[in-house]
Amino acid sequence: MLYQMNAQIMNVMQPLHVMARFTRQSLYQPWNPLSYGWYFRTLRASLELFERLTDYYEQPEWELDTTVIDGQEIAIDYSITMAKPYCNLLHFKREKSGLDEQPKVLIIAPMSGHYATLLRGTVREFLPDHNVYITDWRNARDVSINQGTFHFDDYVQYIIEFLQQLGPNVHVLAVCQPCVPALVAAAVMSKAKDACLPASMTLMGGPIDTRISPTEVNDYASGKDLEWFQDNVICSVPDGFKGRGQLVYPGFIQLTGFLSMNVDSHISKHFKFFNDLIKGDGDSAEAHRQFYNEYLAVMDMPAQYYLDTIRKVFLEHQLPRGVMEYRGQAVDLKAIKGMSLLTIEGEMDDITGRGQTSCAQTLCSGIPAKNKKHYEAEGVGHYGIFNGRVFRETIAPMVKGFMQSA
């Protein structure tokens, strides 16, 4: 019912959205002598704000068509190395010979509402000196029900299969939610003596043990029982989509949750955007557009995976308690050997609290101390540990150095 209601509301708003866009564009005509006056600037700003608030944001483009290596601009080709029903292993292939020997890094993007393009800045920093691959998760509403369901164990299996596809000596960088399945995959591969066990694993802001420094996000996930989530946030994809009949955690419900956690901040940012448009501050307004084009683009998650994660990670804390299982077999983090481990947290992270990721250093006791490292980024929030100035200038070079030493 919620899914159909949301679709109907968007359909009703669409003519108003189109009218606002057409009117705003007409007001920018250079032949209009009044177009630069305060009244028209305010009217245009109001129309654009309405237009953006009633828009539907599709999956953003990567916009990583080139990189610079040794002062030379190199073209990037997007190629799918391995295709799975719910995810493509995407390779950013650099069109220059002699680069295949550079280290391979698999970036595991979260399946938590936003598209993998949220890690665009992360990918950009590794392109000049690494062969970069990323998990490009698909919108569950676009996956046919004939492809089967997708559970937490399937996520782990995907990681293992991707690593086996890439071969030995791959470095893994997991951001936020996938830190848990990435560790499980490493434990399973280590126990099986798999030659494709990652050379190093970097965990950034991941909910390994959400009992430590719980945040508002943790409280939301742990403050209700599993039946509440099943009854209140799980919907069936309606007709009109390839994945009709799929049970999903819809993107629009996730987005509502994202916005409600910092509603005052989002309102003030939109007021600033409105004023920037009136003042003619194009750079600031464009930065707002780019951020929210990404932030407001959300996808449906498979219901089974979402509910598994709620239960295993946030309600039962299975991994830190040592009771996690994969395909019916016990997961032993102490069994991980032959892999280096780096954990990164942000001092001001309000999504994954301090200590929730670094606890992996203790849990993975089979890894020698000389092969483990923890870093806390001062004054940095959740998104700042994988994007932005501090990431570019401090965190990314440190991660690359750690991978090289591994």
Summary of the structure (lengths in Angstrom):
residues: 406
radius of gyration: 22.4
end to end distance: 51.2
largest distance: 73.8
contacts: 1279
relative contact order: 0.13
helix: 47%
strand: 18%
